[in-house]
Amino acid sequence: MSLLIKGGRVLDPLSGIDGLFDVLIEKGKISAVDKDLSKKETAKTIDAKGRLVVPGLIDVHTHLREPGYEYKETIKTGTAAAAAGGFTSVACMPNTLPVNDNQAVTDFIVTQAKKEGIVNVYPIGAISLGLKGEDLVEIGDLKESGIVAVSDDGRSVMNSELMRRVLEYTRMFKLPVIAHCEDKDLAGNGVAIEGYYATLLGLKGIPAAAEEVMVARDIALAGLTGGRLHIAHTSTKGSLRHIGEAKKRGINVTCEVTPHHFTLTDEYLQDYDTNYKVNPPLGTEEDRAAVIEALKDGTADIIASDHAPHDSTSKEVEFDQAAFGMIGLETTLPLTLKLVHEKIISLKDAIARLTVNPSRLLGLDKGSLAIGKEADITIIDFEKEHTVDSNRFKSKSKNSPFHGWKLKGIAEMTIVEGRVVFDRAKEG
C-alpha cells in the first residue's frame, strides 16, 4: 500500500529540507516530497498537520540481549521499544551469550531480526574472542555475515597491541571501531564517579581519568593507524577535550553522548536508586555541562541511547551489587527534544545527531528523505506534554530513572520501509 503523509513540517538535515511538505511513499520507498501532492487512489493518507516528519531515527548503541539474556530483553521486545521511541534502525552490541564473535551468532541475530523484529537491526561484532581482550575475531567473516562495526562494548580493550591491530584490520573492511574507554585498573570495583557524592554516600569511586586515559590512548592509536575510531558514551570533560583536539588534528575520530549523561549528574545518586547506576557513571555537573557544550560545538557527533535492559533482580539489590545500565530507547527522543525546547541546541542539529550522523558512522544508506530512499520515517509531536511511565514501555525491562518525569515531545508514528510499525494513537 502507498502512503501519503500530508501537511507536516518535513525536516531532513542531510538534504536541507525544512518546511511544510507532503511525502509520498510507494513500494516502500520515498517517491515524492513536495507541496500539495495529490492523493493516489491506492494511497492511505496520514494527517501530519502540526507534526514533525523526519528521517527514521537510528540508534548506534542498543543492547538487545538476545541470544542468552532473553529474560532481560529480546529482539522482539527491543525492536518494539525502538519503534515506540521513534527509532527505525538499531545497531546491537555483541555482549550476548554466546558473544557475537563468530558468523553463527551474527547469522542468528540477522535471522531472528527478520523473523521477530519490526525495525532494522544491524549487528555489531566483537573485537576480541569472548570479549576477553586477547585474540582478534575473524573480522572478514563477521563483515560477510552483516556486522556494521566492531566493539567489545562493556569492556575496554586493555591490550594496546590488539587495539592497534583492530584499527588496522578494520580499515580493509571499512568498519568503525566502537571503543568502550575505561582503564580497568583505575576503575577497579568503582560504582560512581569519584568525587563529592561518592564520598558522601560511601560509594567506591571511579576517577574521570579511567575514561580519559583510554580515550587518549585510542586517539593516539587511531592517529598511528588511520583507523576509524568511535568513542562510545563519552561522559567526561577531559574525554571531550581530547576528542575535540584530535578532530582539529585531523584524526579520524567521532563520538557519541547519551541522554542520561547530558541530563543527570552524580547528585541523583543520593537515594541509592540503582536505576541511576550506569557505566560510565553519571558525571559531575561540570561533566554534564561539557557534554552539552560538545553537542553545541559539534564535538559530539551522535546521540545514542545505550539502551541497557536489566531484570528487576539485577537491580533490586545493594547499589554496589547492582548491574550497570538503564533502558533508553523510549526516552532518548524526548530527552533530546528537551534540549531543543530549552534552546540549548537547534532542532536541526538534534535530528542530525539521531539520523544522518549515525547513518554515516555505520555506513548505512539511511538518514535521509531523498527520493528513492527506503521510507524509514518518524513522525513527532514536538509540543506534546507527557509523563514517562516505564510500566507502559514496550521494553521487557523497566530500569529507567526517568519514570514520572514530565517531558515535552514524543514519537507519534514510526514507519519502516513504508510500513507503519508503531502508531501511538492506537496504543490507547
C-alpha angles and dihedrals in degrees: 000000000000120000129209115197106200133203103348129138101259112208120182113165093192097056095032093238114152118155147074107308143145121239121209119201121195128174091353095304136096107258102171142010112187145115120286099357112191118244115248117222092247096045125105111218123226115196106222098168109145091014136106117242111200139160112281111279118251125208116201095188117052130141109210092173094212124152106043106004101058090142087070100040141333133207087254096052094036094053090046088055090048092053091048088053093051096256117139095178134033133182111214125215121238101235093110128123107282094028116244093249099121141046095257093062093043090050090050092052093047092048094045091048091055090048102041108012126094098193132047112282121200116187121223113211127220122259094216134030109270089355086276095132093233113093127033117239123237094269095182093055092049092048089052089053093053113270117152099196142357128241141154087211113185089030128063119226097242094180105087093196090056091048090051092051095049091051089051098045096045090059088071090056097039092237127145121233110227108206128206098203113208130129100222093203093054094042094047111160093334121147104182138031111282111253145071100334096043088053093044092050097041093242122147108252133228111209117230086236089070087073098032099055091052092047088053092048094048091048089052090051092047088053090049096048105028088231125152108258124189119184112215125219095352107201115166137073092234094052092051090049090054091049094047092051092047091053090053088053091054098250113156098245133134132173143200132214129200132229092240091056094050094041107037138045137192088271087080091067094076094100091049089237104170091209085078092056108106139149117263087035125239107277135222123279087262090057092047090051089050091052090052091047089051089056090049097048097039099250088119107063101181142029110217130181100220083207103200112175120197132179118245094255090060091055106031094077136084113310093246091054099042122107119257118246148060134219116254116162093098097044103038096087098047092044089051091048087052087069089052094049089050089051092239095126132009123258090241092054091047093052092044090057090053099043127016097027095053089045091054093048093054096038093242126156089230141095098076141088093214119143112274096023121124109271101249103153138165121203113203134194097214095187102041113122116211142161117239111242111184090188088070096048118122090225116102090229126058103200099135125136089202096072107133095017116137110226137172123227129033143177110268100180136012122200124191119190090339095311122114103232097170131027115175092197089066095048094081 
